[in-house]
């Protein structure tokens, strides 16, 4: 276990022990301070005047409340569709790839993808604007605020606002729905604003230092790895004096024969360097129980021929496979490294191909293509020199600055949006220093020191990300989340119109049964990706 995790857990334990001791000696007898689990809640009257001032343009806030209800209901539907979709994919997740429980917790330092200090700042901001939105709409609806306060656990996490529970329960559905919807919708709107600042302001101000293809790594013991060309964000700019400007250039580079030397020029840590590498298309991964695996092909082997066609680059491999058909017997020749003799020996085999379309339809339906129909499938991934190309720096910057430009379909727009949101899962937020060195800052923001520029860029991305997650999560139709209360009131209004003959008590009983059943279903769908692959 990493040392910082041990220190964090120790600090949390000490914090809990101190709070328990303070409670046991009666330190929290005053109503201003109380414990809620391991969290310390400090209540105060301060801040009420600020909320009163902010709530004065009541007509504007009522309009905002109505828009918030619409935003939350639409988001609620989309979130349920997303949960149902992810539930259908669980059966395709290998046991070893099942997500960890920590990923469900949006706690900086606990969730492995949320950086500690960026996460603390963004989460605190998300909680404060969420609660203040509830408070403002409560006063617009003329509901009393019992108190405001700060939530503390190790450090202040954010604020909370407590409207009078009895008044909230007895007020009109319309007012109550505005109050519940204001928090999540404000998080979502604020997230969009931060995304625009991040994309248009910061990423829109960067340009690549040079054209090339950055790599995301290299297969262990492959030619690239042995030559020291294996670190993420190394940018390939030339191969044998041929410029490499994008992925297509890399895949179709005029390469020498397998096992001959090739010269690679790359950019890393602000410098251009050159290295000699043994040429060849390397098998990066072999899918278990598919043709290549059955024929004894292993990762690390270098391709020589497929059905007599010499394979010099990734494009050659793709072209050769396009000519094959499912159930076709194909002769493959590879080079296998022999550690004893410190040399490569030939490995010949014959494989019976499967159907590429059927493979992708079973495992990766979201990226399946019609062009895969009736094409042979070997069951390997490959990379020239053993490299795993990541992409083009300019294309990455363009996608982050204008994620919805140059998209031709809803599928492409959805894919870009997912890439944008899933940057933390790809190790791209906070942006690592080797990546930032591929770019230079231009325009008005060039006056900022590089470290300050990228720190601010990361702050705005995490303000976007955590506000979006807080907003989306709170729209789920699961009590006690805001979305659960919103759904409950919406359902009550629908049933009261459809079943006018029902008395209030019977209607409320039906509404409660449906609401809590749905909340349980939502919980199951959230937990299923964790549990399902492990069953």
N, C-alpha and C positions, 0 to 999 in steps of 0.2 A: 504493500500500500504506500502511496506517495506520502512524504513527510507532511506536506501542507494539508492533506486530508486528515491525518492523525491530529495535527495541531488544531484544525477546525473543529473536529469532533470533541477534542479535549476542552476547547473554549466553550462549546455549546453545553457540555456536561457541567462545567464550572458555573456557567450562567444559570442553568436550571437549579443547581444546588443552592446558589446564593438566593434565588427568588423563593425557593421552597423554605429556606431558613427564615427569610424576612417575613414570609406569610405566617409561619408557625409562631413567631414572636409578636404577631399582631401589627406589623408595620403597615399593612394594607387595610386597616379598619376604616380609614377615611374613604368616603365615596369617590373621591377624586382619583384614587389609584386602586386598580384591581388586577387580578390575574385571570387570563383566559388561556388555559393550558399553559404552555411555556412562555406565552406572550404577556408582557406588562402593558396595561392600558391606562394611560394618564388622561383624565377628563378635565376639561377646562371650559369656561364661559367665553374665553377669548376667541375671536374669529367670527362670532355671531354678527357683529356689526358689519364686518366685511361682506359676509354673505347677504345681509340685508341690502347693502348698497348694490351689490352685483345683481340682486333679484329685482331691482326697481323697474326696469323696462319689461313689465310683466307680459305685455302682448307679444313681444319678441320671443320671450322665453316659452310662452305657451306654443307659439309656432315651432320653436326649436324642439319642444317636448313632443309635438305631433310628428315631426320629421324623425325624431329619435325612435319613436314607436315603430314607424315604418322601416327604418334601418335595422332595428333589432329583429323584427319579425322576418324580414327577408334573410338576414344573416342566420337566424335560427333554422330556417328551412334548409339553407345551404350547408350549415354545419351538420344537420341530421343526414342529408344526402352524403356528405363526406364520411361521416361515421359508418353509414351503411356500406358505402363503397369499400372503405378500409377493412371492414369486417369480412367482406367477401374475399379479400386478398390474403387473409391470415393463413389459410391452408397452404399457401404457396411460400410462406416464410420458413426457411430452414431453422431447425432448433437452435443452431449456433448463431444465427443472425437475429434471433428474437430481441426486441428492444429491452433495455434494462429498466427496472422500476424507477430509477432516478430521473429518467426522461419525462416522466409524468409530473414531476415536481418542478414548478417554476421558481426554484430557490437558487439564487446565485451561490456558487461554491458547492452545491449538492448536485444540481443538474450539470452533467459534464460539458454541455455545449454552451452554458451561460457563463461568461467570464465574471469573476467576482465583483470588481469595482464598477465596471460598466453596468452589470446587472443590478447592483444595489441602487445606483443612481436612477436607472430607467424604471425599476420596479417602484421605487419611492415616488417618482413623478406620476407613474400610472395610478397608484393608489390614491394620491392626493387629488388629482383632477377627477378621478372616478367618484370619490366621496364628496367633493365640493359640488359636482354636478347634481348628485342626489340632494344635497343640502339646498342648493339654489332652487331646484324645482319643488322642493318641500315648502319653501317660503312663498314661492309663486302660488302654490296651492293653499296658502295660509295655514300650513301645519306647523306646529311648534317644533323647535329643535331643543331636545333635552340637553345635549352637550356636544362639544367637539373634542377631539383628542388625538393623541399620538400613540402609535403602536410601537413598542420597543422589544427587541430580542437581539441581544448583543449590541445593537445600535438602533437608532430610529428607522423603522421600515416605511413609515408613511402615516397618513392621517385617517381619521374616521369621523363620520357625522351620524349622530343618533336622532332621528326624528321621533316624535312621540308615537309609540307603537299603537296605542288605542286610537288616536286620531288617524293614523295611517290605515288601520283596519277598517274604520267606519267611513272614511271619505269615499268619494265617488270613484268608480272604476277608471274613468278617464284620467283623473288626477293621479291616481295610484300608478297607472300604467306609464304616465309621463315620468313620474319619479323613478320607477324601476328602470325605464329605458334610457334615462339620461346618462347614467354611469357608463354602461357599455358603449353606447353610441359616441360619447365624448372621447373615450379611449380610441375608438376606431377612427373618428375624424382627426384626432390629434396624431394618430399613427400615419395617416395619409399625408398630413402636413409635413411631418418629419421625413417621410419617404421622399417627398418632393424636394425638400431642402438637401437631403442626402444625395439624391440622384442628379437633380439639375444644378445644385450649388456646388457640391463637392466632387462627385464623380464626373460631372460635366466639365470640371476644370482640369482634368488630367489628360495627358496624352502619352503614348508609349515612347520610351527612350529610343527603341529600335524595333524594327519589324521582325517577327519570328514566331516560333511556337514554343510555349513553355511546357515543361513536362511535369507530370504528377508523380513521377518516380520511375524506378526500373526494377526488373526482376532480379532477385538476388543471384549472384554468380553469372549473370548474363554478360555479354561483351561490354555493354554500356556501363554496367555496375563495376566490372573489373577495371574499366578505364576511368572510374571516378565520376562518371556522368549519370548520377542517380538521385541527386537532391531535388526536391520539389522546387519549382520556380526557376530552375535553370532554363534559359531560353535558347533554343537552337536557332541560329541565324543563317548558317551555311553548312552544306554537306558536299564535300569535294568541289568547293568553289561554286556550287549551285545555291542561289539564295532561297531560303525557306521563309515564306511570308505567311503561310497558313497551313492548316491541316492537310489540305489537298496536295500542296507542294511536298509536305513531309511524306505522305503516303506514296507519292509517285516520283520520288526523287530518282534520277538516273544513277542507280547504285551499282557497284562492281559485283562480281560473282560472290556467292556465299564463301566465307572464310578468308576473302581477300581484305586488305586493309582499306579503310576509308577515313577521311579527315573530317572532323566535326568542329565547327566554330560555334561557340556559345557565349552567352552573356550572363554573368552572375555576380552579385554583390558589387555592381557598378563597374565591372571589368569584362573585357572581351578575352576569351581564352580559346586555345586550339588543342585538340587531343586526337590521337589515332585510335580507331576502334575497329575490331573485327566485324566485317559486314555480314548481314544475313537477317532474315525474318525469324524471330524467336517465338516459340510457343510459350505464351505467358501462363495460360491456364487450360486444363483439360476437364471438361464436364464429366462427372462420374456417370457411368453406365451409358455413355453415348459412343458413337462409332470409334473415335480416336482412342478413347479410354479402353475399349474392348480390344483394340489392335495393339495396345502396348505403348502408344505415344505418351510421352511425359513432358512436363513443363521444362524448359531449358533447352530442348532440342531445337536445332536450326533447320528450317525447311530448305530443301534443295529442289525437288520437283513434285508436281502433282500431275499425274497422267502424262508424263514426259515434258510438261511445260516448266521451264526453269523459273523459280521464284526468287526475284531479287529485291522486291519491295512489297509493302502492304497492298498496293494496287494490283500487283501481279497475282497475289493470293486471291483477292476479291474477284478479279476477272476470271481466274481459273475455276473458282467455285461456281460462278454464274453459269458456266457451261455444263455443270453437272446436274443430275436429277436424283430424286429420292429413289432408294433401293439400287442405285447404280454401284457397281464395284469399281473402286478407284485405287490405282497404285500410287503410293506416296513414298518418297525418298527423303530422309532427313539425316542430319549429322548429330551424332550423340557423343557428348564429351566423356572421355575415359580418363578417370583420375589417375589410374595406375600408370598409364603411358603418357599422361599429360598431352593428349592429342584427341582429335575428333575421328570417329569411325562411322561408316555408313550404316544406316538403319533402314531397311526396306520392309514395307508392309502393304497389305491390301485391306481396304475397309469397305464396308457396305454402308452407304450414306443413308441418313434419315431425311425427314422433310423439315426444311428451315421454317416454313410458315407455321407448321404445327408446333414446333419447339417454342417459338416466340408467343404463339397463342396460349400455350400452357403456362409459360413462365413470365413473359413480359408483354402481355397483350397491349399495354399502353403505347408501346413503340413498334408494334407489328406493322408490316407493310404489305400491300398487295403484290409488290415486286418480289416478295419472298416466296410466293406460291410456286410450287413445282420446281424448287431449287434445292439442290442437295445440301445437307447439313453435316459437318464433320464433328462439331462439338469442341472447338478450341477457340481461345482468344489469342491474338498474335500482336507483335509489335516489332517494328524494324529496330535492330540493335538490342532488343529487349526493353525498349523504352515504352512508357505509358504516356502518350501525348495528352496534355490537359486542354490546350486550346490556344487561341490567338489573343495576346494582350489587348489589342484594339477592339476585337469582337467582344471580349469580356467587359471592357469599359463601356462600349456602346450599349450592351444589353442592360447593364446596371444603371446607366444614365437615362435610357429610353426603352424600358422593358417591353412596351407594347407597340413600338414602331417596327415597321417592316414585317408584321405578322399577317399571314394570309388566311388564317382560320382560327376558330375558337380553341382548337386543340393546341395550336402554337402559342396563343395568348396564355392559355392555362399553364402550358409547360414553362414559359418564361416567368410567369408569376411564381410558380413553385420553385424554380431555380433561385429567384430573388429572395423568397422567404426562407429557403433551406440553405442559405449561405453558411450559417453556423455549423450545419452538419457536414459541410465540405471543408471545414477548417479555414473559412474565409472571413470570419468576423469574430474577434477583431482581426483586421488584415495583418498577416505576418510581414515582418520587415523584408524578407527576400522578394515578396510580391510587390510591396510598395516601391522597391528600388527599380522595378521595371517601368515606372512612370515618372513623369515630371509634372509639376503643377504650373498651369498657365493662367492667364487672366488676372482679375483683381485679387483672387485668393493666393496668388504667387507671393504676396508680401509676407504671408505666414511662414514661419519655420516649418520644415517638413514634419517634424514630430508633432507640432501643434495642429497642423492641418489634418493629419491622419487620426490624431486623438479625437478631434472634433467630428470627423467623418464617422468614426466608430461610435461616438456618443449618439449622434443622430440616428444611426442605423439601429442601435439598441433601444433608443426611445421609440422608434417605429416598431421594432419587433415585439418588445414586451407589452407595449400598449395594445398592439394588434392581438396578441395572445390573451391578454386580460379581457379585452373587449369581446373577442370571439368566444372564449370560454364562458363568460358570463351571459351570453345569449342562449346557451344550451337550455332546453326546456326541462331543467332538473332543479327542483327545490332543494336547497335554499338559494341557489343562484338567482340573479335578477331575471334571467330568462324563464326560470321555473315559475316565478310569481307572475311574470308577464303572460306566460302561456295559460296559467290558471285563470287569470281575469279574462283573457280572450275567450277561453273555452266556456267560462261561465256566461259571458255575453252571448255566445253562439247558441248554447243550450237554452238559455232563457227565451230566445227568439223562436227556436225550433219547437221546443216543448213548453209552450206557454202554460199548459195545465199543471205542470209540476210545481209543488210548493217549494219555498226557499230552502227548507231543511233537506228535502230529498234531492234537489238540484245540487246543493253544496256537497252532499254525500257522493253523488256521481262524479262531480268535478274533482273532488279530493282523490277518489279511487283512481281515476284516469291519470291525474297529475302525478301521483306518487308511483303508479305503475310505470309511467313513461320515464320518471326519474331513475327508477331501478334499471330499466332497459338501457338508458344512456350510460349509467355506471358500468353495466355489463359490457357494452360496446367499447367503452374506454379501456377497460381492463383486459378484454379478450386478446388484443394483440400481444400483451405480455404473457398471458397464460396459454393461449391456444397453441402456439408453436412448441411449447414445452410439454404438452399433454402426450 
